[in-house]
Amino acid sequence: MQSYLRIVLASALCLAGATSVSARDLVFARTTEHAAIDPLFNAAGPEASTTPNMFESLVTYDKGFQIQPLLATSWRIVDPTTWEFDLREGVTFHDGSPFTAEDIIFSFKRAEATTTSTANFARNLKEVKLVEAIGPHKIRVQTNEPSPLLIDQLGEVPIISHIAGAGMNTEDYNTGKAAIGTGQYKFVRWLRGDRLMLTANENYWGEKPRFDNVTYRFISNNPARIAALLSGEVDIIENVPPTDLDTIRARGNLNISQGLTTRLTHLQLDTARDVSPWVTDHNGKPMTVNPLKDPRVRQALSLMIDRNLLVKRIANGLGAPAGQVVPPGLGGYNPDLTPDPYDPARAKQLLIEAGYPQGFGLTIHSTNDRFPEDSASLQAIAQFFSRGGVKINSVDSVPFSVILQMQRDRQLSLFQYAYNGCCPNASAFLRNMMATNNPEAGLGASNRTMFSNPQFDELFISGLQEMDETKRNAKLAEATALVMKEGRGHLIPLYWQSHAWASKSDLTYDANLMDRSLIRFVNIVK
């Protein structure tokens, strides 16, 4: 099998030789607005494209998802439960105060206390027993158990100033009062629902900012976002709908950067409750049992879906059918878990065996502003289910913020979602999507349906603590099989997304595996 990372890099259509030659202003149109400027409030996708421009972390990732030093210059495992990090010297915050080990300790403590969002950074610190400064630019971290992947957990936690952040809350960051980081760009103003304005950090410790001023515009409507680029209102847009790529290419004066990502489009099913809110019998009457609890029903739903056709028609041939939650090429990927075939006859037989010869009814949900084809994909899923014997009562596409609240309130039976892990291995995908929801342990943050498999949890935790990489990956792959084969889990993988950015001719974008719209990936062409 061709390496997934090679596919990604080969599919990026960035012009060779793109570089930073002069500063200018940039207007970048994005689909989904962040929930907060507070970098420790939320670790979801929109924030991952916003806060890193202002706030840095110990490490970062390049476009191929390879780890790179940032505020930490080096790190080492002293013993299975002890790590040491050397911190970058000569770094200052936007207010001129120096960056030291005290800022790391302060940031980690505040992350542990900032738990309003379910996708918080507190979960990244659950394995940590003690963080101590052993010099102005060196820290030692002790963990409760062996933690060979600790760098992936601690490395992405944003670092804030212990001086500027003292006594500040999330709204103080949102207004800019406390929005003091070490990043390439400084906060200017956030107009909720419209735009975020940033300006260059003239005293940045690394590569100088390529742009003097940057404005993120939030335009969720696909045609409106494209129109803004074509009219010159914005310089670059994300999430170009696959069906519009050929039209944009035909203009000849725009650049497209495109590549596969580790963002997984999938379905999550309510498998934990005896009665589910949007499940009916085939006549539309509420059911006193929940058919989604039956693995045969879940397997039948998966077999009803033609993933190849879904990618071809809805994603315009871009993307790759998925058979598990771990992306190909990452540690812990299980090569034996291939996408389920399209087999409607077998699906109908499984429904009969499960006791639903006439099927049952469902209302299914999705976002309508998270990725370009989310609504269209949900409509296609509805058609597949209808042909397979499931009566679709309604197809409801709603904003990302609404879906999140419905998930928190457990108001969903089956919904489409897109998830992207933070780390270049299986740990984040399995920890957040498949492990039993346990906020105290930092597990199951994106397991929205409260699915639980104790056998998986035990094997997964054992894998996380395995210091030998080969043995660790084998355990993680085995754990994945436990919850992915034959409808045993709560999740039906659909496809790995391929995303595209379009820009004016004097700009290109580094399509990246993480699917992030960061300023550092925008290049000025000579």
PEJOMO-V333177 format. One record per residue. N is the residue number from 1. RES is the residue in three letters. PSI is psi in degrees with one decimal (* if undefined). Layout:
n = (N;N)
res = (RES;RES)
psi = (PSI;PSI)
This chain:
n = (1;2;3;4;5;6;7;8;9;10;11;12;13;14;15;16;17;18;19;20;21;22;23;24;25;26;27;28;29;30;31;32;33;34;35;36;37;38;39;40;41;42;43;44;45;46;47;48;49;50;51;52;53;54;55;56;57;58;59;60;61;62;63;64;65;66;67;68;69;70;71;72;73;74;75;76;77;78;79;80;81;82;83;84;85;86;87;88;89;90;91;92;93;94;95;96;97;98;99;100;101;102;103;104;105;106;107;108;109;110;111;112;113;114;115;116;117;118;119;120;121;122;123;124;125;126;127;128;129;130;131;132;133;134;135;136;137;138;139;140;141;142;143;144;145;146;147;148;149;150;151;152;153;154;155;156;157;158;159;160;161;162;163;164;165;166;167;168;169;170;171;172;173;174;175;176;177;178;179;180;181;182;183;184;185;186;187;188;189;190;191;192;193;194;195;196;197;198;199;200;201;202;203;204;205;206;207;208;209;210;211;212;213;214;215;216;217;218;219;220;221;222;223;224;225;226;227;228;229;230;231;232;233;234;235;236;237;238;239;240;241;242;243;244;245;246;247;248;249;250;251;252;253;254;255;256;257;258;259;260;261;262;263;264;265;266;267;268;269;270;271;272;273;274;275;276;277;278;279;280;281;282;283;284;285;286;287;288;289;290;291;292;293;294;295;296;297;298;299;300;301;302;303;304;305;306;307;308;309;310;311;312;313;314;315;316;317;318;319;320;321;322;323;324;325;326;327;328;329;330;331;332;333;334;335;336;337;338;339;340;341;342;343;344;345;346;347;348;349;350;351;352;353;354;355;356;357;358;359;360;361;362;363;364;365;366;367;368;369;370;371;372;373;374;375;376;377;378;379;380;381;382;383;384;385;386;387;388;389;390;391;392;393;394;395;396;397;398;399;400;401;402;403;404;405;406;407;408;409;410;411;412;413;414;415;416;417;418;419;420;421;422;423;424;425;426;427;428;429;430;431;432;433;434;435;436;437;438;439;440;441;442;443;444;445;446;447;448;449;450;451;452;453;454;455;456;457;458;459;460;461;462;463;464;465;466;467;468;469;470;471;472;473;474;475;476;477;478;479;480;481;482;483;484;485;486;487;488;489;490;491;492;493;494;495;496;497;498;499;500;501;502;503;504;505;506;507;508;509;510;511;512;513;514;515;516;517;518;519;520;521;522;523;524;525;526)
res = (MET;GLN;SER;TYR;LEU;ARG;ILE;VAL;LEU;ALA;SER;ALA;LEU;CYS;LEU;ALA;GLY;ALA;THR;SER;VAL;SER;ALA;ARG;ASP;LEU;VAL;PHE;ALA;ARG;THR;THR;GLU;HIS;ALA;ALA;ILE;ASP;PRO;LEU;PHE;ASN;ALA;ALA;GLY;PRO;GLU;ALA;SER;THR;THR;PRO;ASN;MET;PHE;GLU;SER;LEU;VAL;THR;TYR;ASP;LYS;GLY;PHE;GLN;ILE;GLN;PRO;LEU;LEU;ALA;THR;SER;TRP;ARG;ILE;VAL;ASP;PRO;THR;THR;TRP;GLU;PHE;ASP;LEU;ARG;GLU;GLY;VAL;THR;PHE;HIS;ASP;GLY;SER;PRO;PHE;THR;ALA;GLU;ASP;ILE;ILE;PHE;SER;PHE;LYS;ARG;ALA;GLU;ALA;THR;THR;THR;SER;THR;ALA;ASN;PHE;ALA;ARG;ASN;LEU;LYS;GLU;VAL;LYS;LEU;VAL;GLU;ALA;ILE;GLY;PRO;HIS;LYS;ILE;ARG;VAL;GLN;THR;ASN;GLU;PRO;SER;PRO;LEU;LEU;ILE;ASP;GLN;LEU;GLY;GLU;VAL;PRO;ILE;ILE;SER;HIS;ILE;ALA;GLY;ALA;GLY;MET;ASN;THR;GLU;ASP;TYR;ASN;THR;GLY;LYS;ALA;ALA;ILE;GLY;THR;GLY;GLN;TYR;LYS;PHE;VAL;ARG;TRP;LEU;ARG;GLY;ASP;ARG;LEU;MET;LEU;THR;ALA;ASN;GLU;ASN;TYR;TRP;GLY;GLU;LYS;PRO;ARG;PHE;ASP;ASN;VAL;THR;TYR;ARG;PHE;ILE;SER;ASN;ASN;PRO;ALA;ARG;ILE;ALA;ALA;LEU;LEU;SER;GLY;GLU;VAL;ASP;ILE;ILE;GLU;ASN;VAL;PRO;PRO;THR;ASP;LEU;ASP;THR;ILE;ARG;ALA;ARG;GLY;ASN;LEU;ASN;ILE;SER;GLN;GLY;LEU;THR;THR;ARG;LEU;THR;HIS;LEU;GLN;LEU;ASP;THR;ALA;ARG;ASP;VAL;SER;PRO;TRP;VAL;THR;ASP;HIS;ASN;GLY;LYS;PRO;MET;THR;VAL;ASN;PRO;LEU;LYS;ASP;PRO;ARG;VAL;ARG;GLN;ALA;LEU;SER;LEU;MET;ILE;ASP;ARG;ASN;LEU;LEU;VAL;LYS;ARG;ILE;ALA;ASN;GLY;LEU;GLY;ALA;PRO;ALA;GLY;GLN;VAL;VAL;PRO;PRO;GLY;LEU;GLY;GLY;TYR;ASN;PRO;ASP;LEU;THR;PRO;ASP;PRO;TYR;ASP;PRO;ALA;ARG;ALA;LYS;GLN;LEU;LEU;ILE;GLU;ALA;GLY;TYR;PRO;GLN;GLY;PHE;GLY;LEU;THR;ILE;HIS;SER;THR;ASN;ASP;ARG;PHE;PRO;GLU;ASP;SER;ALA;SER;LEU;GLN;ALA;ILE;ALA;GLN;PHE;PHE;SER;ARG;GLY;GLY;VAL;LYS;ILE;ASN;SER;VAL;ASP;SER;VAL;PRO;PHE;SER;VAL;ILE;LEU;GLN;MET;GLN;ARG;ASP;ARG;GLN;LEU;SER;LEU;PHE;GLN;TYR;ALA;TYR;ASN;GLY;CYS;CYS;PRO;ASN;ALA;SER;ALA;PHE;LEU;ARG;ASN;MET;MET;ALA;THR;ASN;ASN;PRO;GLU;ALA;GLY;LEU;GLY;ALA;SER;ASN;ARG;THR;MET;PHE;SER;ASN;PRO;GLN;PHE;ASP;GLU;LEU;PHE;ILE;SER;GLY;LEU;GLN;GLU;MET;ASP;GLU;THR;LYS;ARG;ASN;ALA;LYS;LEU;ALA;GLU;ALA;THR;ALA;LEU;VAL;MET;LYS;GLU;GLY;ARG;GLY;HIS;LEU;ILE;PRO;LEU;TYR;TRP;GLN;SER;HIS;ALA;TRP;ALA;SER;LYS;SER;ASP;LEU;THR;TYR;ASP;ALA;ASN;LEU;MET;ASP;ARG;SER;LEU;ILE;ARG;PHE;VAL;ASN;ILE;VAL;LYS)
psi = (132.7;136.7;131.6;-40.0;-37.8;-37.8;-44.3;-49.7;-35.3;-28.5;-10.6;125.4;32.5;145.6;138.9;142.7;3.3;136.7;172.7;114.9;-22.8;153.7;153.8;174.2;156.5;135.2;118.7;115.9;124.6;165.0;-49.8;131.8;147.2;160.6;-23.8;156.3;-26.4;113.1;-17.6;3.2;-42.3;138.2;19.4;173.9;-48.8;-38.2;-33.0;-17.0;-2.6;-64.3;-31.7;-17.8;-26.5;-35.9;131.5;168.9;-177.6;-40.5;169.7;-177.2;141.6;-176.4;-19.5;13.0;30.9;135.7;140.3;142.0;147.4;-98.4;-17.9;131.1;-24.8;163.2;155.4;150.3;112.1;-45.6;174.4;-21.0;16.2;127.9;151.8;140.7;128.6;128.4;151.5;132.4;157.6;13.9;136.7;153.1;171.1;-22.3;6.0;-8.8;147.2;147.8;126.7;179.7;-27.9;-30.6;-33.5;-48.8;-44.5;-43.9;-43.4;-40.9;-41.3;-35.2;-40.7;-29.2;-7.3;91.8;17.8;-44.9;142.7;-28.6;62.8;172.2;-6.3;-34.1;-25.7;-15.9;9.1;-26.6;-6.9;130.6;-40.0;138.4;125.7;146.6;130.0;27.3;166.2;-23.3;42.9;135.2;154.2;133.6;127.2;137.6;160.2;-33.6;164.4;135.0;76.1;-19.6;23.0;-33.9;-32.8;-32.0;-50.3;-30.1;-28.1;-2.5;121.1;144.5;127.6;164.5;131.2;-14.9;-56.4;-26.3;-5.8;122.0;6.9;150.6;-178.6;-40.7;-28.9;-33.3;-40.4;-32.2;-12.5;-11.5;-40.3;6.9;68.1;107.9;-164.0;4.3;177.3;-22.1;148.1;146.9;137.2;-56.6;144.3;116.3;100.1;136.4;-1.9;-63.7;160.6;129.8;131.9;160.9;157.0;141.7;101.1;-19.2;23.6;140.3;-25.9;-142.8;131.1;146.0;141.0;-17.4;143.6;-47.0;142.6;134.6;121.8;121.4;140.2;106.3;98.1;-26.2;122.7;-51.3;-37.7;-37.0;-42.4;-41.8;-36.3;-35.9;-45.6;-30.8;-9.7;5.5;-33.2;162.2;-29.1;146.9;153.1;173.3;51.8;123.0;134.8;-34.3;-11.9;-2.8;-44.3;-38.7;-42.6;-41.6;-37.5;-20.0;-29.1;-9.6;19.2;150.1;143.9;131.5;128.8;143.6;157.3;152.8;175.8;16.0;121.7;119.0;127.9;170.9;136.2;136.6;142.9;94.1;-6.1;-24.1;148.3;-29.2;131.3;140.6;-27.5;23.3;130.8;171.8;-178.6;-9.6;1.8;5.8;140.4;142.0;148.6;-0.7;160.5;103.3;-22.1;-13.1;-17.8;120.9;-30.0;-36.9;-42.7;-39.8;-38.4;-44.6;-39.2;-39.9;-17.2;-15.7;124.5;94.6;-36.7;-42.6;-37.0;-46.8;-42.1;-46.5;-43.7;-40.1;10.8;35.3;0.8;139.0;178.7;129.2;144.1;144.7;4.4;176.5;-11.4;124.9;144.6;141.7;-13.0;151.0;129.1;-5.6;138.5;106.6;-13.7;-11.4;89.1;160.7;141.0;141.2;162.8;110.1;74.1;-30.0;-45.4;-37.0;-45.6;-36.2;-39.7;-37.0;-39.8;-46.5;-31.6;-6.4;19.3;63.9;-26.6;10.7;-157.3;175.1;150.2;144.2;127.9;150.5;159.9;168.5;163.0;9.1;18.0;-40.3;158.4;-39.0;21.7;-47.2;-42.4;-38.5;-41.5;-39.8;-39.7;-40.7;-41.7;-40.9;-41.9;-45.4;-40.8;-44.1;-26.2;-2.0;7.3;127.7;119.8;110.8;-36.4;150.4;108.1;112.8;124.5;165.0;155.0;-43.8;-35.1;-43.9;-42.8;-43.5;-39.8;-36.2;-45.7;-37.6;0.2;50.5;20.0;149.0;-46.0;125.9;150.8;140.2;163.9;128.4;142.0;127.3;160.6;-14.5;150.4;47.5;-179.8;-16.4;-49.6;-40.7;-43.8;-41.0;-45.6;-31.6;-30.5;-25.0;152.8;133.7;116.0;86.3;-34.0;-30.9;-1.8;30.4;148.5;27.9;-31.5;12.8;82.6;-13.4;7.2;31.5;144.5;130.5;98.3;-34.2;-41.2;-47.7;-44.9;-46.0;-38.5;-47.4;-39.1;-40.1;-40.8;-30.4;-1.4;119.1;-27.5;120.5;-42.4;-45.3;-37.8;-48.0;-35.4;-41.2;-41.0;-38.2;-39.2;-40.9;-39.2;-43.0;-32.9;-33.1;7.2;-22.4;136.6;43.3;24.3;-19.8;-172.7;6.4;136.1;108.9;141.3;-69.8;155.0;129.0;147.0;126.2;157.1;143.7;141.8;141.1;167.6;163.3;-20.4;9.9;151.2;167.0;141.2;95.7;131.5;151.3;-29.5;-11.4;48.3;143.4;75.2;150.2;-33.7;-15.0;0.0;127.3;143.0;126.1;142.1;*)
